[in-house]
Amino acid sequence: MSYFGKGEVTRRVHEVLREGTASANELTEAAMTDKGVPEGDQHTWRDFVNRVHNVRRARQAEKIGNGKRVRWMLAPSGTCCDMAIAPGAPIPYAYR
């Protein structure tokens, strides 16, 4: 994903989810708009959504609901690795 720097997707996801819940599409749309990615760039869209799901697989976020209306929230403290990631801090490789 040439539009996003190393660790930037995870950092963006964490920043939004600290404020509440969001869907993967909302996260993706906001990030792509910020970066000026063309609306028809499905490859970048799909890659970003997959990376949102990777945050869940790393147990840093939890899924709320199922299907098209699924939303995401940060995992409660103690359910993942007990590692707090400060805004703007580099994301450890194991959690990207």
C-alpha positions as CSV (number, residue, x, y, z in Angstrom):
1,M,0.0,0.0,0.0
2,S,2.0,2.9,-1.3
3,Y,-0.3,5.5,0.2
4,F,0.3,4.4,3.8
5,G,3.6,4.3,5.7
6,K,4.7,1.4,7.8
7,G,2.4,1.0,10.8
8,E,0.2,3.9,9.7
9,V,-2.9,1.7,9.1
10,T,-2.7,0.2,12.6
11,R,-2.1,3.6,14.1
12,R,-5.1,5.1,12.3
13,V,-7.3,2.3,13.4
14,H,-6.3,2.7,17.1
15,E,-6.8,6.5,17.0
16,V,-10.3,6.2,15.7
17,L,-11.3,3.3,18.0
18,R,-10.0,5.1,21.1
19,E,-13.0,7.5,20.6
20,G,-15.6,4.8,20.1
21,T,-16.7,2.2,17.6
22,A,-16.4,2.2,13.8
23,S,-17.0,-0.1,10.9
24,A,-14.1,-1.3,8.7
25,N,-15.7,0.6,5.8
26,E,-15.9,3.9,7.8
27,L,-12.2,3.5,8.9
28,T,-11.2,2.8,5.3
29,E,-13.2,5.6,3.7
30,A,-11.9,8.2,6.2
31,A,-8.2,7.1,5.7
32,M,-8.5,7.0,1.9
33,T,-10.1,10.4,1.8
34,D,-7.4,11.8,4.0
35,K,-4.7,10.4,1.7
36,G,-6.4,11.4,-1.5
37,V,-6.7,7.8,-2.8
38,P,-9.0,7.6,-5.9
39,E,-12.5,6.3,-5.1
40,G,-12.2,3.5,-7.6
41,D,-8.9,2.0,-6.2
42,Q,-10.4,-1.3,-5.0
43,H,-7.0,-2.8,-4.4
44,T,-6.0,-0.2,-1.8
45,W,-9.6,-0.4,-0.3
46,R,-9.4,-4.2,0.1
47,D,-5.9,-4.1,1.5
48,F,-6.9,-1.5,4.1
49,V,-10.0,-3.5,5.2
50,N,-7.8,-6.6,5.5
51,R,-5.4,-4.7,7.8
52,V,-8.3,-3.6,10.0
53,H,-9.2,-7.3,10.4
54,N,-5.5,-8.0,11.2
55,V,-5.9,-5.6,14.2
56,R,-8.6,-7.9,15.5
57,R,-6.5,-11.0,14.8
58,A,-3.8,-9.5,17.0
59,R,-6.5,-9.2,19.7
60,Q,-6.2,-5.4,19.8
61,A,-9.8,-4.9,18.7
62,E,-13.1,-6.7,19.1
63,K,-15.9,-7.3,16.7
64,I,-19.4,-6.1,17.7
65,G,-22.1,-7.8,15.7
66,N,-22.0,-9.8,12.5
67,G,-22.4,-9.3,8.8
68,K,-22.5,-5.9,7.0
69,R,-23.4,-4.0,10.2
70,V,-20.3,-5.2,12.2
71,R,-18.5,-2.6,14.1
72,W,-15.2,-2.6,15.9
73,M,-14.0,-1.4,19.3
74,L,-10.6,-1.5,21.1
75,A,-10.2,-4.7,23.1
76,P,-10.6,-4.0,26.8
77,S,-7.4,-3.7,28.8
78,G,-6.2,-7.1,29.9
79,T,-7.8,-9.1,27.0
80,C,-5.0,-8.8,24.6
81,C,-1.4,-8.3,25.4
82,D,-1.8,-5.6,28.1
83,M,0.3,-3.3,25.8
84,A,-0.8,0.3,25.5
85,I,0.1,2.0,22.3
86,A,0.4,5.7,22.7
87,P,-0.8,7.9,19.8
88,G,2.0,8.4,17.3
89,A,4.2,5.7,18.9
90,P,5.7,3.0,16.6
91,I,3.7,-0.2,16.5
92,P,5.8,-3.3,17.5
93,Y,6.3,-5.6,14.5
94,A,4.3,-8.5,16.1
95,Y,1.2,-6.3,16.2
96,R,1.1,-4.9,12.7
